[in-house]
Amino acid sequence: MNICECSCKHVLLGAIIGVLLLFNIILVIHVVWIHKKETAAKQRPYEDSREVYDNEMPMKDQEGDRSDARHFIQPRAEYMDLKEISTERNTKEQSAHHVADYAPLHPSTRSWEVPRDQVSVEKIIGKGAFGQVAQGTAEQFRERSGTATVAIKMLKSNAAESDKRDLIAELDTMKQLKPHPHVIKLLGCVTESEPLLVLIEYVPFGDLLGYLRKSRGLNDTYYKDPDIKPQTNLRSQQLMKFAWQIADGMSYLSSKSIIHRDLAARNVLVGENETCKVTDFGMARNVQKENIYERKTKGRLPVKWTAYEALLYGKYTTKSDVWSYGVVLYEIFTIGGSPYPRMDGRKIANLLQQGYRMPKPQHVDDKLYDVMLRCWQDDPGKRPTFFDLRNQLKTMETLHKRLINMKIYDKQLYANVEDLVE
């Protein structure tokens, strides 16, 4: 009996220990699940919806109500209520937790840090709804004597926390990039106290859209530097050069597994010798692991530039940027014309599903229009790479007069609605 009782006690004790272990395991799993859920919510700091601009449209989200998309700095009515792609980068998410006091984003940030008292703002050269760009100087910049002229990106006083996170995201993306002739270069930052400043190379001619439009006597609604004198009568060769330079910059970004997600003429800057530089990485995402980003939450979306699959399914790859690049070609070759002119952005997704594509501008050759159409293939896999686009368009530059007949260009066909209202 003693042996039996002892055995029963051991069995009972073992059962109790087993139950306790099982309970502890379940508790740990539950805690981990809660932690991951909270972390996931914090990992999408960019996905805040804001007020709807004209040409912004509500989209359906992944699970039925797909909605998503864009951030601040442009005042033009190009974004719809929907937002974001994200790279799911842990370093960015960690930095978002400290956005309020602008603690250094990452140990590597300290190498970019510039003392605030060495940065001077001279004049505001660009304004958006929540952000602005100034021309300024930085003293003893990057261990060099004297001062350097820089462009300074900063937020306006009415900016929301999500706008601050967007600017931090842009800084984080730019830190990953090495200097490239057709991508805007990061020079430094001020992150250890408010306000956050991002210092980039200064370019004298503003954004490409404004540069194109000013050549037609129209106003640039973002960059308003009175010292920038518009060039009139852009030549077809200049337009072809803009086209291949942007493809070259995007080829570099895609080689770094970065999806821009907001490629448009307004987000390309024009530097010395009319050199185009891709900029505005507030929506950009690094996707080295999967090469695809899936939008999961609400925000704002630049509908008329956004790829078919991103509008319908919220999925982005570098081939989604290729689609946007096709729209940029339209902007360039129409010299700043609006894509899908006079068309309600809310109808774009349905029209694309039905096979609609923007028609060929009358002064553009079929071969050049074919490049645009290949960028707008339904199947992302059938679209060209940026490397191929760069090579093809650079080769085509020698045929610029045949491909773009400026003699029959009619600027009235590509006037924006706001240009027609006095």
Secondary structure, 3 states (H helix, E strand, C coil): CHHHHHHHHHHHHHHHHHHHHHHHHHHHHHHHHHHHHHHHHHCCCCCCCCCCCCCCCCCCECCCCECCECCCCCCCCCCECCECCCCCCHHHHHHHCCCCCCCCCCHHHHHCECCHHHEEEEEEEEECCCEEEEEEEEECHHHCCCEEEEEEEEECCCCCHHHHHHHHHHHHHHCCCCCECCECCEEEEECCCCCCEEEEECCCCCEHHHHHHHCCCCCCCCECCCCCCCCCCCCHHHHHHHHHHHHHHHHHHHHCCEECCCCCHHHEEECHHHCEEECCCCCCEECCCCCCEECCCCCCECHHHCCHHHHHHCEECHHHHHHHHHHHHHHHHCCCCCCCCCCCHHHHHHHHHCCCCCCCCCCECHHHHHHHHHHCCCCHHHCCCHHHHHHHHHHHHHHHHHHECHHHCCHHHHCCHHHHCC
